Amino acid sequence: MDATTAPHRIPPEMPQYGETNHIFEMMQNMLQQLLIHQPEDPIPFMIKYFQEDNDNVPKIIILGPPASGKTTIAMWLSKHLKSVFLSLENLMTKEYSSLAERARKHYQKMKGWILDGIPETREQVLMIQALGITPRHVIVLSAPDTVLIERNLGKRVDPHNGEIYHTTFDWPPEFEIQNRLIVPEGISEKETAQRLMAYHRSIVRVLPSYPKTLKVISADQPCVDVFYQALTYVQTSHRSNAPFTPRVLLLGPMGSGKRLQAALLAQKYGLVNVSCGQLLKEAVADKSKFGEVIQPFFEKDMAVPDSIIMNLLSSRLTQHDCIQKGWVMYGFPRDLDQAHMLDTLEYKPNR
């Protein structure tokens, strides 16, 4: 909690509960929906909102110029994330109010949605925002126009399921699929160049609407690489504005400067500097209950068992100063087993 001239006496368990259960983000999302929809009676609206429990479903927009592969990436993400794939073609919509209705319907089913090539203009952005469709991740595919024009000439479509193939880069091995592929309309060099010009004119007014959720990925690489970069991005969480108590763990080889960096972080941000080795020495010097157990290992120059170290760390990290100010720790864990044990602590690292 931030210090004030008259600090509130807040139990240390409350900030931890808020962090663990993402209370700040939950209330922020609910307030956003209230302001967008402005229901006459907010109470039933909030009850329904919490019952849906769909804050963490995928909400993704895939944008890009013609032949950049955005439809392929959107369909692959839809299958991998088990989300609803939405595009102007498969919705057969004539106005964006219908699109918003379909998107919200699938959204309420807790599957999430992936919009392919929507929005295309600044006007569409404003209409979508006004209807409460807010993406969590926006991906923009990018490639040189010359590459896109050449790539578009080899584009083929499966009329049965809409899957997109390419005569050079992604030709299906099954003869049955090969025989039924068709050449889509509008893929000539002239038509593609015209569509690219229209795209460049409109996209520069679309991108500023998503400054904190936007990621540009080069489409001039194998489609599988593009997909995995997109998948990695949509599976990451954006940094929240929620207040939190820093619990920092510094790892690195011997001589990497962990001790110095821990001291600098503790000094700059007012954190408690926690060193596993120092805790062991202090326990022995103070002749605490842990010190009596640790002393024989020190005398015989033996490694202190992990269970003893974990009890010592748990006792220190749950003290009032660590809970209130946060902490930075180095020197532990040293192996995977210790890392798993550290992960079981009530106040485990969050950075």
HELIX and SHEET records of a PDB file:
HELIX    1   1 GLU A   13  THR A   20  1                                   8    
HELIX    2   2 ILE A   23  HIS A   37  1                                  15    
HELIX    3   3 PRO A   42  GLU A   52  1                                  11    
HELIX    4   4 LYS A   70  LEU A   81  1                                  12    
HELIX    5   5 LEU A   88  LEU A   91  1                                   4    
HELIX    6   6 TYR A   96  GLN A  108  1                                  13    
HELIX    7   7 ARG A  122  ALA A  130  1                                   9    
HELIX    8   8 ASP A  145  LEU A  153  1                                   9    
HELIX    9   9 PHE A  175  ARG A  180  1                                   6    
HELIX   10  10 GLU A  189  VAL A  206  1                                  18    
HELIX   11  11 LEU A  207  SER A  209  5                                   3    
HELIX   12  12 CYS A  223  VAL A  234  1                                  12    
HELIX   13  13 LYS A  258  TYR A  269  1                                  12    
HELIX   14  14 CYS A  276  ASP A  286  1                                  11    
HELIX   15  15 LYS A  289  GLU A  299  1                                  11    
HELIX   16  16 ASP A  306  LEU A  317  1                                  12    
HELIX   17  17 HIS A  320  LYS A  325  1                                   6    
HELIX   18  18 LEU A  336  LEU A  342  1                                   7    
SHEET    1   A 5 VAL A  84  SER A  87  0                                        
SHEET    2   A 5 TRP A 113  ASP A 116  1                                        
SHEET    3   A 5 LYS A  59  LEU A  63  1                                        
SHEET    4   A 5 HIS A 137  SER A 142  1                                        
SHEET    5   A 5 LEU A 214  SER A 218  1                                        
SHEET    1   B 2 LYS A 155  VAL A 157  0                                        
SHEET    2   B 2 ILE A 164  HIS A 166 -1                                        
SHEET    1   C 3 ARG A 247  LEU A 250  0                                        
SHEET    2   C 3 TRP A 327  TYR A 330  1                                        
SHEET    3   C 3 VAL A 272  SER A 275  1                                        
END                                                                             
